[in-house]
Amino acid sequence: METVPPIFWMIIVSILTIMLCVVLYYLAMLLKESRDTVSKTEPIIKDLQTSITSITETLNEINTLIIKPVRGIGAAISVVNGIITGIKKDTTEKE
């Protein structure tokens, strides 16, 4: 049997090397495009962070101006209701 000529192996190794280089090139281009895309989204992220901060501040103001007084009024009504219920129990027990 004859041996495989060296030129055949050189062609096979060259083709594999070219394929590897093409894959690495496309990977590099993908990384470059993704870096550019991420750099374009930074201003959008900053805008979102400022919006979230302003919404959080607004909710905290609503909490202090509306919800806390309403809870205080509810607690006062609950105390008055408890006192009235206690008085009614005392009057019904005496009868």
N, C-alpha and C positions, 0 to 999 in steps of 0.2 A: 504494500500500500504506500501510496505517496503521502508525504506530510503536507499539512496545510501551509501554503506559502505565507511568508511574513507580511506581504502587502495586504492580505486578507485581514490579518489581525490589526494591522495599522488602520485600516478602514473602519473596522468595528470599534476600536478604541476611539477613533476620531469622531465617529457618529455619537457614541455615548457621551463624550466630552462636550460636543456641541449641544446635545440635548440638555445636559446638566447646566451649561452656561445659559441657555434660553430660559430654563426654569428659574434660575437665580435672577436673571434679568427681569422677568415678569414679577417675581416676588419683590424685587427692589422698587419697581414702578408702583406696585400696589402699596407698599409702605410709604412711598413718597406722596401718593395721592391721598392716602388716609391721613398723613400728617397735615397736608394742606386743608383737608376737610375739617379736621379737629381745630386747627387754628382759626378757621372761619366761624366756628361755633362758639368760641370764647366770648365774644360780645353778647351773643344771645343768652348765654348762661349767666353773665353778669346782670343783664336786664331782668332775667327771671329771679335772680337772688334779690335784687332791689324790690321787685314786685312782691315777693314772698315776705320780705321784711316789712313792707308797708301794710300788707294784709294782716300780719301778726300784730303790729302795733294797733291797727284799727280794732281787731278783735279784743285786744287787751283793754282798750278804752271802752268798748261796749261792755265788757265784763265789769269794769269798775263803775261805770255810769248807770247801767241799767240792771244787770243781773244781781249784783251784790245788794242794792237797795230792795229789790223785789224779794230776795231771800230773807232779808231782815224783816220786811213786812210780813212775809209768810211765817217766820219764826214768832213774831209778835202775835199774830192771829192764832197760831198753834198754842201759845201760852194762854191766851184769853180763852180759847176753846177748852183747854185743860182745866182752867179755873171754873168755868161755867159747868163743865161736866162734873167736877168735884162737888160743886154746890148742889147740883141736881141730885147727885147720889146721897148727899147728906140729908136733903129734904125728903127724899123718898124713903130713906132708912128710918127717919123719925116718925113717919106716918105709919 
